[in-house]
């Protein structure tokens, strides 16, 4: 079990993404996952791990999206 949590700064960024009408669907999906892992022991699910991994390996996503994906993966189940 992974006991890492989203940092306060990343949670704040995720909150801004969710409120921004110009944020993409993938940004909002990742941001929601980041926020759900803030101040909790929840960890990233397998499907979200796959999504975040694809974002990190793709050239089509910007730094914000990749930052959210990295945060999501940092809370992934290390045994998976």
OpenMM code with the backbone's topology and positions (N, CA, C; nanometers):
from openmm import Vec3, app, unit

residues = "UNK UNK UNK UNK UNK UNK UNK UNK UNK UNK UNK UNK UNK UNK UNK UNK UNK UNK UNK UNK UNK UNK UNK UNK UNK UNK UNK UNK UNK UNK UNK UNK UNK UNK UNK UNK UNK UNK UNK UNK UNK UNK UNK UNK UNK UNK UNK UNK UNK UNK UNK UNK UNK UNK UNK UNK UNK UNK UNK UNK UNK UNK UNK UNK UNK UNK UNK UNK UNK UNK UNK UNK UNK UNK UNK UNK UNK UNK UNK UNK".split()
positions = [
    Vec3(0.0842, -0.1191, 0.0000),
    Vec3(0.0000, 0.0000, 0.0000),
    Vec3(0.0879, 0.1243, 0.0000),
    Vec3(0.0517, 0.2193, -0.0797),
    Vec3(0.1250, 0.3439, -0.0891),
    Vec3(0.0649, 0.4452, 0.0077),
    Vec3(0.1474, 0.5068, 0.0894),
    Vec3(0.0966, 0.6019, 0.1879),
    Vec3(0.1219, 0.7473, 0.1484),
    Vec3(0.1673, 0.7685, 0.0257),
    Vec3(0.1911, 0.9055, -0.0197),
    Vec3(0.0588, 0.9777, -0.0413),
    Vec3(0.0631, 1.1101, -0.0249),
    Vec3(-0.0542, 1.1933, -0.0495),
    Vec3(-0.0145, 1.3067, -0.1437),
    Vec3(-0.1128, 1.3614, -0.2124),
    Vec3(-0.0883, 1.4773, -0.2976),
    Vec3(-0.0425, 1.5941, -0.2111),
    Vec3(0.0559, 1.6687, -0.2593),
    Vec3(0.1027, 1.7852, -0.1849),
    Vec3(-0.0034, 1.8950, -0.1872),
    Vec3(0.0062, 1.9868, -0.0939),
    Vec3(-0.0893, 2.0975, -0.0878),
    Vec3(-0.0825, 2.1809, -0.2157),
    Vec3(0.0389, 2.2011, -0.2674),
    Vec3(0.0550, 2.2794, -0.3900),
    Vec3(-0.0100, 2.2082, -0.5088),
    Vec3(0.0105, 2.0771, -0.5189),
    Vec3(-0.0491, 2.0032, -0.6308),
    Vec3(-0.2000, 1.9973, -0.6162),
    Vec3(-0.2494, 1.9855, -0.4939),
    Vec3(-0.3941, 1.9856, -0.4712),
    Vec3(-0.4542, 2.1198, -0.5119),
    Vec3(-0.3834, 2.2279, -0.4824),
    Vec3(-0.4300, 2.3610, -0.5209),
    Vec3(-0.4339, 2.3748, -0.6734),
    Vec3(-0.3299, 2.3252, -0.7396),
    Vec3(-0.3261, 2.3281, -0.8863),
    Vec3(-0.4415, 2.2468, -0.9437),
    Vec3(-0.4645, 2.1302, -0.8865),
    Vec3(-0.5739, 2.0439, -0.9333),
    Vec3(-0.7086, 2.1129, -0.9167),
    Vec3(-0.7258, 2.1818, -0.8056),
    Vec3(-0.8500, 2.2546, -0.7812),
    Vec3(-0.8712, 2.3632, -0.8867),
    Vec3(-0.7650, 2.4334, -0.9207),
    Vec3(-0.7746, 2.5380, -1.0236),
    Vec3(-0.8109, 2.4779, -1.1584),
    Vec3(-0.7515, 2.3637, -1.1900),
    Vec3(-0.7814, 2.2957, -1.3169),
    Vec3(-0.9294, 2.2595, -1.3234),
    Vec3(-0.9834, 2.2074, -1.2148),
    Vec3(-1.1244, 2.1665, -1.2148),
    Vec3(-1.2195, 2.2850, -1.2298),
    Vec3(-1.1782, 2.4010, -1.1834),
    Vec3(-1.2639, 2.5200, -1.1945),
    Vec3(-1.2479, 2.5925, -1.3283),
    Vec3(-1.1417, 2.5637, -1.4001),
    Vec3(-1.1127, 2.6333, -1.5260),
    Vec3(-1.1935, 2.5711, -1.6402),
    Vec3(-1.2803, 2.6501, -1.7010),
    Vec3(-1.3640, 2.5983, -1.8102),
    Vec3(-1.2828, 2.5617, -1.9339),
    Vec3(-1.1591, 2.6092, -1.9422),
    Vec3(-1.0742, 2.5789, -2.0567),
    Vec3(-0.9876, 2.4543, -2.0366),
    Vec3(-0.9950, 2.3933, -1.9203),
    Vec3(-0.9179, 2.2712, -1.8955),
    Vec3(-0.9747, 2.1572, -1.9792),
    Vec3(-0.8850, 2.0722, -2.0266),
    Vec3(-0.9281, 1.9582, -2.1077),
    Vec3(-0.9881, 1.8489, -2.0188),
    Vec3(-1.0561, 1.7553, -2.0826),
    Vec3(-1.1174, 1.6439, -2.0091),
    Vec3(-1.0116, 1.5611, -1.9376),
    Vec3(-0.8991, 1.5375, -2.0024),
    Vec3(-0.7936, 1.4573, -1.9398),
    Vec3(-0.7332, 1.5315, -1.8207),
    Vec3(-0.7181, 1.6642, -1.8319),
    Vec3(-0.6672, 1.7429, -1.7192),
    Vec3(-0.7634, 1.7329, -1.6008),
    Vec3(-0.8919, 1.7418, -1.6290),
    Vec3(-0.9915, 1.7348, -1.5213),
    Vec3(-0.9950, 1.5962, -1.4579),
    Vec3(-0.9796, 1.4933, -1.5379),
    Vec3(-0.9787, 1.3567, -1.4856),
    Vec3(-0.8580, 1.3363, -1.3931),
    Vec3(-0.7413, 1.3817, -1.4381),
    Vec3(-0.6206, 1.3690, -1.3565),
    Vec3(-0.6308, 1.4550, -1.2306),
    Vec3(-0.6824, 1.5769, -1.2461),
    Vec3(-0.6958, 1.6678, -1.1318),
    Vec3(-0.7891, 1.6099, -1.0258),
    Vec3(-0.8966, 1.5475, -1.0694),
    Vec3(-0.9897, 1.4858, -0.9746),
    Vec3(-0.9208, 1.3740, -0.8971),
    Vec3(-0.8376, 1.2987, -0.9653),
    Vec3(-0.7641, 1.1914, -0.8984),
    Vec3(-0.6648, 1.2490, -0.7974),
    Vec3(-0.5949, 1.3551, -0.8368),
    Vec3(-0.5009, 1.4206, -0.7452),
    Vec3(-0.5741, 1.4681, -0.6202),
    Vec3(-0.6874, 1.5333, -0.6387),
    Vec3(-0.7620, 1.5845, -0.5233),
    Vec3(-0.8160, 1.4718, -0.4345),
    Vec3(-0.8548, 1.3625, -0.4945),
    Vec3(-0.9076, 1.2520, -0.4145),
    Vec3(-0.7988, 1.1893, -0.3276),
    Vec3(-0.6736, 1.2126, -0.3637),
    Vec3(-0.5612, 1.1566, -0.2884),
    Vec3(-0.4974, 1.2594, -0.1951),
    Vec3(-0.5591, 1.3729, -0.1842),
    Vec3(-0.5100, 1.4766, -0.0938),
    Vec3(-0.5700, 1.4540, 0.0447),
    Vec3(-0.4864, 1.4470, 0.1446),
    Vec3(-0.5302, 1.4238, 0.2835),
    Vec3(-0.6096, 1.2947, 0.2991),
    Vec3(-0.5693, 1.1915, 0.2269),
    Vec3(-0.6346, 1.0613, 0.2413),
    Vec3(-0.5322, 0.9520, 0.2127),
    Vec3(-0.5691, 0.8299, 0.2422),
    Vec3(-0.4813, 0.7157, 0.2132),
    Vec3(-0.5195, 0.6456, 0.0840),
    Vec3(-0.6037, 0.7100, 0.0032),
    Vec3(-0.6431, 0.6504, -0.1238),
    Vec3(-0.5224, 0.6410, -0.2147),
    Vec3(-0.5235, 0.5410, -0.3010),
    Vec3(-0.4172, 0.5293, -0.3993),
    Vec3(-0.4774, 0.5167, -0.5387),
    Vec3(-0.3953, 0.5415, -0.6375),
    Vec3(-0.4391, 0.5411, -0.7763),
    Vec3(-0.4841, 0.4026, -0.8198),
    Vec3(-0.5974, 0.3977, -0.8899),
    Vec3(-0.6470, 0.2716, -0.9445),
    Vec3(-0.5718, 0.2336, -1.0709),
    Vec3(-0.5840, 0.1091, -1.1109),
    Vec3(-0.5108, 0.0568, -1.2265),
    Vec3(-0.5435, 0.1322, -1.3556),
    Vec3(-0.6701, 0.1638, -1.3758),
    Vec3(-0.7093, 0.2329, -1.4987),
    Vec3(-0.6490, 0.3734, -1.5026),
    Vec3(-0.6503, 0.4429, -1.3895),
    Vec3(-0.5932, 0.5775, -1.3841),
    Vec3(-0.4420, 0.5716, -1.3994),
    Vec3(-0.3783, 0.4675, -1.3467),
    Vec3(-0.2338, 0.4503, -1.3651),
    Vec3(-0.2011, 0.4420, -1.5140),
    Vec3(-0.2811, 0.3652, -1.5871),
    Vec3(-0.2597, 0.3490, -1.7309),
    Vec3(-0.2773, 0.4816, -1.8034),
    Vec3(-0.3822, 0.5548, -1.7687),
    Vec3(-0.4072, 0.6853, -1.8309),
    Vec3(-0.2917, 0.7811, -1.8037),
    Vec3(-0.2495, 0.7899, -1.6785),
    Vec3(-0.1411, 0.8815, -1.6416),
    Vec3(-0.0109, 0.8425, -1.7105),
    Vec3(0.0146, 0.7141, -1.7208),
    Vec3(0.1355, 0.6663, -1.7874),
    Vec3(0.1363, 0.7053, -1.9354),
    Vec3(0.0212, 0.6925, -1.9997),
    Vec3(0.0108, 0.7308, -2.1417),
    Vec3(0.0343, 0.8805, -2.1600),
    Vec3(-0.0155, 0.9598, -2.0668),
    Vec3(0.0053, 1.1053, -2.0735),
    Vec3(0.1545, 1.1366, -2.0649),
    Vec3(0.2228, 1.0726, -1.9712),
    Vec3(0.3648, 1.1013, -1.9515),
    Vec3(0.4518, 1.0594, -2.0696),
    Vec3(0.4090, 0.9579, -2.1428),
    Vec3(0.4906, 0.9098, -2.2543),
    Vec3(0.4528, 0.9726, -2.3883),
    Vec3(0.3517, 1.0566, -2.3878),
    Vec3(0.3059, 1.1211, -2.5113),
    Vec3(0.3639, 1.2616, -2.5250),
    Vec3(0.3849, 1.3026, -2.6482),
    Vec3(0.4349, 1.4377, -2.6759),
    Vec3(0.3231, 1.5402, -2.6906),
    Vec3(0.1983, 1.4960, -2.6907),
    Vec3(0.0894, 1.5887, -2.7191),
    Vec3(0.0353, 1.6624, -2.5963),
    Vec3(0.0825, 1.6282, -2.4770),
    Vec3(0.0326, 1.6910, -2.3551),
    Vec3(0.1316, 1.7948, -2.3023),
    Vec3(0.0765, 1.9016, -2.2410),
    Vec3(0.1616, 2.0091, -2.1895),
    Vec3(0.2151, 1.9753, -2.0502),
    Vec3(0.2995, 2.0648, -1.9983),
    Vec3(0.3645, 2.0416, -1.8695),
    Vec3(0.2644, 2.0298, -1.7546),
    Vec3(0.1574, 2.1070, -1.7581),
    Vec3(0.0564, 2.0998, -1.6532),
    Vec3(-0.0059, 1.9606, -1.6487),
    Vec3(-0.0454, 1.9113, -1.7646),
    Vec3(-0.1080, 1.7801, -1.7725),
    Vec3(-0.0110, 1.6713, -1.7270),
    Vec3(0.1137, 1.6831, -1.7684),
    Vec3(0.2142, 1.5846, -1.7286),
    Vec3(0.2437, 1.5932, -1.5789),
    Vec3(0.2400, 1.7117, -1.5235),
    Vec3(0.2598, 1.7275, -1.3793),
    Vec3(0.1500, 1.6593, -1.3000),
    Vec3(0.0263, 1.6760, -1.3449),
    Vec3(-0.0864, 1.6078, -1.2802),
    Vec3(-0.0709, 1.4561, -1.2920),
    Vec3(-0.0314, 1.4108, -1.4104),
    Vec3(-0.0130, 1.2668, -1.4321),
    Vec3(0.0977, 1.2126, -1.3419),
    Vec3(0.2047, 1.2870, -1.3271),
    Vec3(0.3139, 1.2437, -1.2402),
    Vec3(0.2695, 1.2324, -1.0957),
    Vec3(0.1898, 1.3267, -1.0517),
    Vec3(0.1383, 1.3221, -0.9153),
    Vec3(0.0481, 1.2010, -0.8957),
    Vec3(-0.0355, 1.1747, -0.9931),
    Vec3(-0.1241, 1.0583, -0.9859),
    Vec3(-0.0419, 0.9300, -0.9760),
    Vec3(0.0609, 0.9188, -1.0589),
    Vec3(0.1422, 0.7967, -1.0568),
    Vec3(0.2232, 0.7828, -0.9292),
    Vec3(0.2567, 0.8931, -0.8665),
    Vec3(0.3348, 0.8834, -0.7428),
    Vec3(0.2534, 0.8211, -0.6298),
    Vec3(0.1220, 0.8183, -0.6446),
    Vec3(0.0370, 0.7545, -0.5453),
    Vec3(-0.0119, 0.6172, -0.5911),
    Vec3(0.0540, 0.5623, -0.6927),
    Vec3(0.0128, 0.4334, -0.7474),
    Vec3(0.0543, 0.3185, -0.6553),
    Vec3(-0.0115, 0.2068, -0.6738),
    Vec3(0.0220, 0.0850, -0.6004),
    Vec3(0.1554, 0.0339, -0.6534),
    Vec3(0.2574, 0.0362, -0.5706),
    Vec3(0.3918, -0.0008, -0.6127),
    Vec3(0.4031, -0.1488, -0.6495),
    Vec3(0.3110, -0.2302, -0.6008),
    Vec3(0.3157, -0.3732, -0.6284),
    Vec3(0.2536, -0.4091, -0.7622),
    Vec3(0.1824, -0.3143, -0.8240),
    Vec3(0.1152, -0.3424, -0.9494),
    Vec3(0.2109, -0.3321, -1.0635),
] * unit.nanometer
topology = app.Topology()
chain = topology.addChain("A")
for resn in residues:
    res = topology.addResidue(resn, chain)
    for name in ("N", "CA", "C"):
        topology.addAtom(name, app.Element.getBySymbol(name[0]), res)
